[in-house]
Amino acid sequence: AQKITQTQPGMFVQEKEAVTLDCTYDTSDQSYGLFWYKQPSSGEMIFLIYQGSYDEQNATEGRYSLNFQKARKSANLVISASQLGDSAMYFCAMREETGNQFYFGTGTSLTVIP
Amino acid sequence: DVKVTQSSRYLVKRTGEKVFLECVQDMDHENMFWYRQDPGLGLRLIYFSYDVKMKEKGDIPEGYSVSREKKERFSLILESASTNQTSMYLCASSYTGAVTYEQYFGPGTRLTVT
């Protein structure tokens, strides 16, 4: 079974609108961390935001927030007030307390339309 | 600032050549990782290392080997390059232990095997 599932291969959003990128995960660990990364066309992976499994509040970092629903095992990324520079691939990832591996989804390609 | 560097941004090799991809990190991270990234497949783990001289196979180790003689350096070796190894290769590093520690990525190497 996939540890991380991103079901949206491609998304479009109008500039200045908000967009939600979906991510569901699968783990039996009690403690785990969820991460979102951005990959522009240049190729580098940029860390955006982190949510811990025991965190009661949803994580926020500037225009990025994480809609964490533990019972549904979802960790959706919300980008508010989209900008042209937000056009990129976005990857959801998970790190479990057992082991040192990170598990990545297949990514969502976001295009911001002027 | 954490820095993960990779020896080449772009590399073109011939079928059958031995190829070395080098990765260096400067944050004293215990864990280092090699991924390959292909469109629609996300990041797939080739190998990771949690300590000097230690390595673990990832999801797609066939055709690859690795070497970690020093903590800061993790090398990926293609013993006999083939055209199906044409891909983007990403190196990453992280601290061991808590799930809060994210991965830091290098800029990637785009390898073409002709």
Interface residues (C-beta under 8 A of the other chain):
Chain A: Q6 P9 S31 Y32 G33 F35 Y37 S42 G43 E44 M45 F47 Y50 G52 S53 F91 A93 R95 E96 E97 N100 Q101 F102 F104 G105 T106 G107
Chain B: E30 N31 F33 Y35 G40 L41 G42 L43 L45 F48 Y50 G58 M88 L90 A92 S94 T96 A98 V99 T100 Y101 E102 Q103 Y104 F105 G106 P107 G108 R110
